[in-house]
Amino acid sequence: MNMTQIKFQPFSLHRAIWFAVGAVSLSLGGLGAVLPILPTTPFVILAAFAFAKASPIVASALESHRIFGPIIADWRAQGAIAPRYKTIAHLMMLAGLALSIALEVPPAILVVQMICLAGASLYILSRPSGSEKP
């Protein structure tokens, strides 16, 4: 969608809520890019969905983004996650687990964390591989 095709839409509570969901999701996705305990891709995909309902201008900007755009396009086209992002996700999950071990988190919490990470890992690995273009 290019900017000439976008029509102004008046304010509505429905759109404001979707915009807030998109903003929070994109913020968490941005944090996930630098913190090993948060995933990036699911939050970016949720942000794209929310912004598509709230603001065509912001949705278009996100879909055109150099880094996030291909992630969104791969997901929409085939439910895919590029191998590069699968690898990064797994490395971040391992880093988060290693940090928990280094901080001597109680064993019961480590077990819950490992179960959650295993589930996330299986889901990521079950997705088709998208393109490698960043």
C-alpha positions as CSV (number, residue, x, y, z in Angstrom):
1,M,0.0,0.0,0.0
2,N,1.5,3.4,-0.9
3,M,0.8,6.6,0.9
4,T,-1.6,8.0,-1.8
5,Q,-3.9,5.0,-1.3
6,I,-4.3,5.7,2.4
7,K,-7.5,7.5,3.5
8,F,-7.8,9.5,6.8
9,Q,-9.9,7.7,9.3
10,P,-11.6,9.6,12.2
11,F,-10.8,8.8,15.8
12,S,-12.6,5.9,17.4
13,L,-12.2,4.0,20.7
14,H,-11.8,0.8,18.8
15,R,-8.9,2.1,16.7
16,A,-7.3,3.7,19.8
17,I,-7.3,0.3,21.5
18,W,-5.8,-1.4,18.5
19,F,-3.2,1.3,18.2
20,A,-2.3,0.9,21.9
21,V,-1.9,-2.9,21.4
22,G,0.3,-2.3,18.4
23,A,2.4,0.3,20.2
24,V,2.9,-2.0,23.2
25,S,3.7,-5.0,21.0
26,L,6.2,-3.1,18.9
27,S,7.9,-1.8,22.0
28,L,8.2,-5.3,23.5
29,G,9.5,-6.5,20.1
30,G,12.1,-3.8,20.1
31,L,13.1,-4.7,23.6
32,G,13.2,-8.4,22.5
33,A,15.8,-7.4,19.9
34,V,18.3,-6.6,22.7
35,L,17.1,-8.7,25.7
36,P,17.4,-12.4,25.7
37,I,14.2,-13.0,27.7
38,L,11.8,-11.5,25.2
39,P,11.0,-12.7,21.7
40,T,11.0,-10.2,18.8
41,T,9.1,-11.9,16.0
42,P,5.8,-12.7,17.7
43,F,5.5,-9.1,19.1
44,V,6.3,-7.6,15.7
45,I,3.7,-9.8,14.0
46,L,1.1,-8.8,16.6
47,A,2.0,-5.2,16.2
48,A,1.5,-5.5,12.4
49,F,-1.9,-7.0,12.9
50,A,-3.0,-4.4,15.4
51,F,-1.7,-1.4,13.4
52,A,-3.5,-2.8,10.3
53,K,-6.7,-2.4,12.3
54,A,-5.8,1.0,13.8
55,S,-3.6,3.0,11.5
56,P,-2.9,2.2,7.8
57,I,-0.1,4.8,7.8
58,V,1.7,3.1,10.7
59,A,1.0,-0.3,9.3
60,S,2.5,0.7,6.0
61,A,5.6,2.1,7.7
62,L,6.1,-1.1,9.7
63,E,5.6,-3.3,6.6
64,S,8.1,-1.2,4.7
65,H,10.7,-1.3,7.5
66,R,14.1,-2.7,6.5
67,I,14.2,-5.3,9.3
68,F,10.6,-5.9,10.4
69,G,9.1,-5.8,6.9
70,P,10.5,-9.1,5.7
71,I,9.5,-10.8,9.0
72,I,5.9,-9.7,8.5
73,A,5.8,-10.5,4.8
74,D,7.1,-14.1,5.4
75,W,4.6,-14.6,8.2
76,R,1.7,-13.4,6.1
77,A,2.7,-15.3,3.0
78,Q,3.3,-18.7,4.5
79,G,3.4,-18.5,8.4
80,A,7.2,-18.7,8.0
81,I,10.1,-17.5,10.1
82,A,13.5,-17.1,8.4
83,P,16.2,-19.5,9.5
84,R,18.3,-16.5,10.7
85,Y,15.5,-15.4,13.1
86,K,15.0,-19.0,14.2
87,T,18.7,-19.1,15.2
88,I,18.6,-15.8,16.9
89,A,15.5,-16.8,18.9
90,H,17.1,-20.0,20.1
91,L,20.4,-18.2,21.0
92,M,18.4,-15.6,23.0
93,M,16.4,-18.4,24.8
94,L,19.7,-20.1,25.7
95,A,21.1,-16.9,26.9
96,G,18.1,-16.3,29.1
97,L,18.3,-19.8,30.5
98,A,22.1,-19.3,31.1
99,L,21.4,-16.1,32.9
100,S,18.8,-17.7,35.2
101,I,21.3,-20.5,36.0
102,A,24.1,-17.9,36.7
103,L,21.7,-16.0,39.0
104,E,21.0,-19.2,40.8
105,V,17.2,-19.1,40.2
106,P,15.5,-21.8,42.3
107,P,15.3,-25.2,40.6
108,A,11.5,-25.3,40.4
109,I,11.5,-22.0,38.5
110,L,14.2,-23.3,36.2
111,V,12.1,-26.3,35.4
112,V,9.1,-24.1,34.5
113,Q,11.4,-21.9,32.4
114,M,12.8,-24.9,30.5
115,I,9.3,-26.3,29.8
116,C,8.2,-22.9,28.4
117,L,11.4,-22.5,26.4
118,A,11.0,-26.0,25.0
119,G,7.5,-25.2,23.9
120,A,8.5,-22.0,22.3
121,S,11.4,-23.8,20.6
122,L,9.2,-26.5,19.2
123,Y,6.8,-23.9,17.9
124,I,9.6,-21.9,16.2
125,L,11.1,-25.1,14.7
126,S,7.7,-26.2,13.4
127,R,7.2,-23.1,11.3
128,P,8.3,-23.1,7.7
129,S,11.5,-21.3,6.9
130,G,11.0,-18.0,5.1
131,S,13.5,-16.0,3.1
132,E,16.9,-15.1,4.3
133,K,16.7,-11.5,3.2
134,P,17.1,-9.1,6.2
